[in-house]
Amino acid sequence: MQDAKDRDGSAGDRELGNGLVTAVIAPRISRVMDFRWAGGENVFWTSDTSEVMGWRNWGGDRAWWWPQDRWGEVWGEPGVYVPTPAIDGRPWRVVDGPGDMAIRSDVDEDLGAYLQRSFTLVE
């Protein structure tokens, strides 16, 4: 059985673990901020201070609509690499879904869609 518990009550981070690995999901910034083998180091780069073009790069693992190098092509603005606000940088909601935990973005007004990520750790 996986253990899901508050890691930081003020921020709402959730920790999932199965004895082999742990993952910390941060719905407040729509990211997986920590993934590690038991007793090991976080495999993700993370930052509290990195900023690019007014967009805060927290690091960790995130979901985007399509590959970053094609954003300018899709939006018609070559060289644009900042994600849409609805899916990155805004809080996602914890929702019912498959797995141990699921989080969902707001609806992206330009696309009329949302992203949902589900997380499951097996024994």
Phi, psi and omega per residue, in radians:
M1 nan 2.311 3.119
Q2 -1.373 2.584 3.141
D3 -1.823 2.071 3.057
A4 -2.031 2.101 -3.097
K5 -2.541 2.767 3.056
D6 -1.116 2.254 3.033
R7 -1.638 -0.659 -3.121
D8 -2.510 1.660 -3.059
G9 -0.921 -0.613 -3.110
S10 -1.240 -0.546 -3.087
A11 -1.702 -0.332 3.137
G12 1.390 0.277 3.073
D13 -1.119 2.615 3.115
R14 -2.185 2.419 3.116
E15 -1.912 2.231 3.049
L16 -1.961 2.411 3.136
G17 -2.614 2.661 3.101
N18 -2.308 0.241 -3.110
G19 1.627 -0.426 3.104
L20 -1.767 -0.743 3.141
V21 -2.406 2.788 2.984
T22 -2.264 2.620 3.087
A23 -2.349 2.420 3.066
V24 -1.964 2.053 3.140
I25 -1.742 2.294 -3.121
A26 -2.069 1.496 -3.137
P27 -1.014 -0.494 -3.101
R28 -1.078 -0.419 3.110
I29 -2.245 0.272 3.040
S30 1.012 0.699 -3.051
R31 -2.382 2.748 2.830
V32 -1.647 1.982 -3.013
M33 -1.700 -0.220 -3.104
D34 -2.646 2.325 3.000
F35 -2.536 2.186 -3.061
R36 -2.667 2.636 2.942
W37 -1.220 2.666 3.110
A38 -0.912 2.162 3.140
G39 1.385 0.021 -3.087
G40 -1.734 -3.041 -3.134
E41 -1.642 2.700 3.058
N42 -1.056 2.281 -3.135
V43 -1.461 -0.174 -3.112
F44 -1.714 2.527 2.938
W45 -1.325 2.376 3.088
T46 -2.388 2.752 -3.139
S47 -2.676 2.533 3.021
D48 -1.746 -0.116 -2.980
T49 -2.229 -0.180 -3.060
S50 -1.207 2.297 3.122
E51 -2.429 2.396 3.138
V52 -2.307 2.085 3.113
M53 0.869 0.719 3.140
G54 1.386 0.013 3.127
W55 -1.809 2.250 -3.108
R56 -1.462 2.077 3.137
N57 -1.647 1.700 -3.129
W58 -1.312 -0.354 -3.003
G59 1.427 -2.652 -3.102
G60 1.258 -2.795 3.134
D61 -1.991 2.368 -3.086
R62 -2.419 2.928 3.084
A63 -2.042 2.343 3.080
W64 -2.219 2.881 -3.064
W65 -1.117 -0.714 -3.082
W66 -2.707 3.019 -3.094
P67 -1.005 2.391 -3.076
Q68 -0.966 -0.657 -3.083
D69 -1.249 -0.054 3.107
R70 -1.919 0.052 -3.113
W71 -1.037 -0.795 3.141
G72 -1.041 -0.664 3.115
E73 -1.126 -0.766 -3.112
V74 -1.219 -0.765 -3.094
W75 -1.507 -0.096 3.132
G76 1.314 0.369 -3.140
E77 -2.298 1.596 3.139
P78 -0.949 2.415 3.108
G79 1.524 -0.005 3.120
V80 -1.456 2.129 -3.132
Y81 -2.225 0.347 3.136
V82 -1.696 2.241 -3.094
P83 -1.232 2.859 3.090
T84 -1.191 2.431 -3.060
P85 -1.034 -0.566 -3.092
A86 -1.076 -0.495 -3.066
I87 -1.896 -0.185 -3.132
D88 -2.463 2.144 3.093
G89 1.762 -0.363 3.050
R90 -1.679 2.701 3.086
P91 -1.123 2.476 2.983
W92 -1.788 2.709 3.126
R93 -1.589 2.501 2.969
V94 -1.381 2.213 -3.063
V95 -2.277 2.857 3.005
D96 -1.220 2.387 3.129
G97 -3.018 -3.134 3.123
P98 -1.174 2.695 3.061
G99 1.562 -2.949 -3.108
D100 -1.340 -0.488 -3.092
M101 -2.788 2.538 3.050
A102 -2.383 2.507 3.070
I103 -2.257 2.605 -3.081
R104 -2.357 2.414 3.097
S105 -1.364 2.977 2.917
D106 -1.213 2.926 3.041
V107 -1.283 2.262 3.054
D108 -1.344 2.048 -3.044
E109 -1.121 -0.556 3.141
D110 -1.264 -0.530 -3.056
L111 -1.881 -0.294 -3.119
G112 1.143 0.637 -3.101
A113 -2.575 2.841 3.040
Y114 -2.236 2.851 3.031
L115 -1.875 2.541 3.023
Q116 -2.324 2.347 3.102
R117 -2.077 2.373 3.103
S118 -2.063 2.478 -3.071
F119 -2.195 2.299 3.107
T120 -2.434 2.282 2.997
L121 -1.955 2.210 3.133
V122 -1.749 2.783 -3.121
E123 -1.490 nan nan
